[in-house]
Amino acid sequence: MAGADRTAVGQENADAVLEEVRHVLEEQCEISAEQAGAVTASAPFADLGLDSITLAYVFTYFERKHDLTFENGDIDPTRYATVGELVEAIARRVHDPAGH
């Protein structure tokens, strides 16, 4: 994603979302704490081996916690080259729930 996107959501917000993604992977998706803790923003998304069902758990967590709604297309794992792209997509919605 572009640097402007990072500025819009703020690095602190993106870091918090990354931590929450790690938490969901560990708690809801039965990924070990060691594996979840090793997930970085620069990690290739495909290397995580997450399918659309696992990704749905991640999005459902954020929908419930932050009272958001994501589109079905957001849950497509092929949309994200890196974990950072996923985190930025979620962080933008957390930062601006109306999607403006």
Buried (B, 14 or more C-beta within 10 A) or exposed (E): BEEEBBEBBEEEBBEBBBBBBBBBBBEEBEBEEEEBEEBEBEEEBEEBEBEEEBBBBBBBBBBEEBEBEBEEEBBEBEEBEBBBBBBBBBBBBBBEEEEE
